[in-house]
């Protein structure tokens, strides 16, 4: 599933980042890489998201969020 398909308040684990090389490197520098837990804090009508990753809140545009593959975290 793609990150932008997730629900607010649920925990997910990143399974892959499918973005152009420059964006993928920047996400990696921010801590968004494989096996990283993320929580969706808010979703906007335009498709942008606010997520919490490694204790930091990040805002992601729709195109970037579509390029992040996730699975639901086991409780």
C-alpha positions as CSV (number, residue, x, y, z in Angstrom):
1,X,0.0,0.0,0.0
2,X,1.1,3.6,-0.5
3,X,1.6,5.9,2.4
4,X,-1.1,8.3,1.2
5,X,-3.7,5.4,1.3
6,X,-3.2,5.0,5.0
7,X,-5.5,6.2,7.8
8,X,-4.9,9.0,10.3
9,X,-3.5,7.7,13.7
10,X,-2.4,4.3,12.5
11,X,1.1,3.0,12.7
12,X,2.9,1.8,9.5
13,X,6.3,0.5,8.6
14,X,8.1,1.7,5.4
15,X,8.7,-1.2,3.0
16,X,10.3,0.9,0.2
17,X,10.8,4.3,-1.3
18,X,10.0,4.6,-5.0
19,X,11.0,8.1,-5.9
20,X,13.6,9.9,-8.1
21,X,17.1,9.5,-6.8
22,X,17.3,13.1,-5.4
23,X,14.1,12.8,-3.4
24,X,14.9,9.3,-2.2
25,X,18.3,10.5,-0.8
26,X,16.6,13.4,1.0
27,X,14.0,11.1,2.5
28,X,16.7,8.8,3.7
29,X,18.6,11.7,5.3
30,X,15.3,12.6,7.1
31,X,15.1,9.0,8.4
32,X,12.4,7.7,6.0
33,X,13.9,4.4,4.8
34,X,13.0,0.7,4.9
35,X,11.8,-0.7,8.2
36,X,11.2,2.8,9.7
37,X,8.0,3.1,11.7
38,X,5.7,6.1,10.8
39,X,2.4,7.4,12.1
40,X,0.1,9.5,9.9
41,X,-0.9,12.5,11.9
42,X,-3.0,14.4,9.4
43,X,-4.2,14.3,5.8
44,X,-5.1,17.3,3.6
45,X,-7.6,17.3,0.8
46,X,-4.9,18.0,-1.7
47,X,-3.3,14.7,-0.9
48,X,-0.5,16.0,1.3
49,X,0.3,14.3,4.6
50,X,1.8,15.1,8.0
51,X,3.7,12.1,9.4
52,X,5.7,11.4,12.5
53,X,8.9,9.6,11.9
54,X,11.7,9.1,14.5
55,X,10.2,11.7,16.8
56,X,10.0,14.4,14.1
57,X,6.9,15.7,12.2
58,X,7.3,15.8,8.4
59,X,5.0,17.3,5.8
60,X,5.0,15.4,2.5
61,X,3.3,16.3,-0.8
62,X,1.0,13.9,-2.6
63,X,3.6,12.8,-5.2
64,X,6.2,12.0,-2.6
65,X,3.7,10.2,-0.3
66,X,2.6,8.1,-3.3
67,X,6.2,6.9,-3.7
68,X,6.5,5.5,-0.2
69,X,5.3,1.9,0.2
70,X,4.2,0.9,3.7
71,X,2.5,-2.0,5.5
72,X,0.5,-1.8,8.7
73,X,2.6,-2.2,11.8
74,X,1.9,-5.3,14.0
75,X,0.8,-4.4,17.5
